[in-house]
């Protein structure tokens, strides 16, 4: 077993109180010679509106081509769940997830999309990509 994985195989159920305190864990990519996509779907995302304090809900989709490491999914679940008590605008959340994952994974490609539930009659979708220049305008399905 990978010694750097502290959550996988651990019965811990205490969620980190914030994304700053959550830890994204990784394991070695055993097929770095292939350019393959990993698609992760988290339909139960929640956070708090920074103005009203009311809950926002979303479906967060993450798609990446790994380089040397892959994200361990239990740590990703703990990380994404840690936003539930955090106040942030939807666009800020998507860009924060992108930045944190790029920092930890150093992937070849990464797209993060948040489909936020309607508030005040308007739904919002925000999408951020890495590297930016090549992927501007691509949807999660096209990446």
N, C-alpha and C positions, 0 to 999 in steps of 0.2 A: 504494500500500500504506500501511497505517496505521503511522506511525512509532513508535507506542507498543508495537507487537507485536514482541517480541524473540525469541520461541521459534518462532513459525510461520514456516516456510520456512528455519529454521536446523537444521542436522543435529545439534545438540547432543543428547547422550544421557546426560549426567551428571545423575542425579536429585538434587534438593535434599536435604540431610541431615535436614531437619526442616520441619514446616509453618511455623515461624517464619521460615525462610529461603526458602521458596517464594514465588513471585509469581503472583497471579491477574491475568491480563491481560484487557483488555476492548476491544471495538470498538463504534462507534456503532450503536444500534438504528435501522435504516432504516425501520421501520414503527411508530413510537411511538404513532401514532393508533389502533392496534389492540391489544386486550387478548388476546394469544395466549400459550399455554403453551409453554415449552421444557422437554423432558423429557430428562434425561441419566442414563445407566445405567452404573455402573462395577462389574461383577460380580467383579472381582479385587482388592478392597481387602484390605489387611492392616495390622496394627498389633501391638503387644506388650502383653500383660497387665502392668499395673503391679505386681502382686504376685508372679507366678511368672516373668515374663519370657518366657513361652511365646507363640507367635504366635496371634493371633486373625484370622479371616478373615470377610469380609462382602461383601454386595452393597449398594452405596450407590446410592440413587436420589435425584436432585435434580430438582425441578420448580419452575419460576418463571415469572412474568409480568414481562418486562423493562420498564423505564421508559426511561431514556436510553441505557443500554449493555447489551451482552450479554457473557457470559463467553466467552473464546476457549478452545476445548476442549483444545488441546495444553497450555496452561498449567494447565488444570484437572486434566488427567492427571498432570502433574508435581507439582502440589499434593497430590492425593490419594495418589500414590505415596510422597510424602515422609513419610507417617505410618508407613511400614513399619518404621522403627527407633524409633518413638516409643512410649513407655509411657503408656497412658491407658485409663480405663474406657470401655466402649462408649458409654454415655450422654453422657460428656464429649466424645467424638469427634463425635457427631452434632451436639451443640450448638456445638462449635467450628467445624465446617464451616458451619453456619447463620450464626453470628456473622461469620465471615470473608467469606462471600458477601454478606451484607447490607451490611457495611461497604464492599465494593468496588463492588457493583452498585446498591445502593439500589433494589431491585426493588419492584414493586407488590405482589407476593405471592411467597412462597418456602416450599417444603416440602422437608425433607431427611429421608430414611428410611434406616436401616441395619438390614439383616437379617443378624444375626451367626450364624455357624455354631455348632452346639451344642458346649458345653463342659460336661463333667460331667453330660451327659444333658439339659441345658436350653438351648434356643435363646432368643435375645433379639432383640427388635425394638425399636428406639428411633426416635422421630419427633419432629422439632421444626419449628415453623412461624413464619412472619413474615407479617403482623403476628399476634401471639399470640392476642389476644382473639377475632378472627373465625374462626380456623382450628383451635382446640382440638378434638380429637376427629375431625377429618377424616383419612381415609387418603390416601395418595399417589394412589390411583385416583379419589378423590372430589374432590380439589383441582382 
